[in-house]
Amino acid sequence: MKPFPVSAQGASWMFFSVFCYVSSVTLLRLLVDTYSPFLLVFFRSVIAIIILAPFFLRSGKLSLWPDRVFTHILNGAFMYLAIFLWFFAAARMPVAEFFALQFATPLFTIALAIMFLRERSDWASWLATLTGFLGVLIVLRPGILSVSMASIAAIGCAGSYASVNTVIKSLSKTFSTVVIVFYVNLLLIFISLPMAIMEWHTPSIEDVPTIIGIAVLSTFGYSAVTKAIGLAPARIVQPVNFLRMPVGAAFGWVLFNELPDIWTWIGAVMIFCAATYVVQRGSRRTG
């Protein structure tokens, strides 16, 4: 029996991440009226540490005060902002529209890598990036539609995750993925604790499975993306990531009677094509 191709394995892991992220957002919509995003970030971080602790202990990296501690703290701060904005936006806007705006993350990542990691780019990549941000404007249509706080938070979430990606790219030269993910979630507990205390609401027995489901699915989704990128080039797995939008649209239609309009689809396709082009062009230059 022939082994499963590595590229197919990477694509499969990315598809699994799509299912995890869309499912976590769907569950999140069930709790929007009961728990604040501050509290949900805290719950997610605690559960993530419980999930990741066995893998961290097996890695042998037992120090709770790592090297490059300031960079880890910076990663934790960006991650806290990203997850908070994710919870705030995803709970208050159509699922498909939210994921359409998240496709801007690679575009922000490219811009930050050029500015702070001194990576080289060319005019074609910059043109593609600008085209992607034009797609964002088409989704939002400022001046035609009122731009909600949820939409602004979704864009901020994409930018925050791009900042996380930039810091992780620096940390990955020194630390394994397990160590980076464990430390960032450990920091998230302490960063989120003060606001969680202020917004505290003890979960009911009925809500506990949903809270655990959100935390588990989002943690597995992040791990699956990391696994996918580790197995196969970004130019192979990135297109699979586009399935977040149609899958999210299907979930939103069936569960919440939401269906994105034609302009949301047009903008999403522009963002996705631009992001995929930039990723593939970067892969060819560095490959």
C-alpha positions, 0 to 999 in steps of 0.5 A: 500500500502506497504511503499517503502523499505528504502534500495530501496530508498537509491539505487534510490537516488544513481541511480539519482546521477549517472544520474546527474553526467554523465549528468553534465560531458556530458554538460561540454564537450560542454564548454571545448573550451570556459571557463576555469575550474577556471571560471566554478568552480566560476559559479558552486559555485554561482549557488549552493549557490542560490540553497542551501540558502533556505534550509540553512535558514530553518535550522536556522543556520544563522551564517556566521562565524561557529564553527571549522572555520579552518576545514570548510576552509580546507574542502573548499580548498580540495573541490575547488581542487576536483571540479577544477580537475573534470572540467579539467579532465572530459572535456578532456578525455573519459567519461567512462574512467574518471568515471572508475578512480573516483572509486578510491575515496573510496580507497583513503578515506579508506587510509586517514581515517586510517592515520588521523582519526585513524580508524582501518583496517586489512590486507584484506582491505589493500589487496583489496585497493592495488588491486584497485590501481592495477586496476588504473594502468591497466586503465592508463597503464603507459609505454604502453600508454602516461599518459595525464594531464587529467588522472593525474587530474582525479586521483588527483580529486579522491584523493581530494574528498577522502580528502573532505570525510575525513574532512566531516566525522569529521565535521558531528559530529558537523554540519548537511549536509545542513550546511556543504554543504552550508559553503563549497560552500560559501567558494568556491565563495571566493576561486575561485574568484581571478582566475575567474577574471583573466580568466573572459569570460562573458557567452553568452546567448546560454551558460547560460542554459548549465552552469546552467545545470552543476551547478544544476546537480552536486549540485543535484548529490552530495546531492543525494549521501548524501541522499542515504548514509543517508538512506541505508548502504554503502554496498547497495548503493555503487554497484549502483554507479558502473552504472556511468561507463556503463551509462557514456560509453553509453553517450560517445558512443552516443554523442561523438563516444567514446567506452572504450577498454577492459583494461579500463573495466577490470581495472574499475571492479577491482577498483569497486570490491575492493572499494565495498569490503572495504566499505562492510567490514567496514560497517560490522565492525561498524554495 
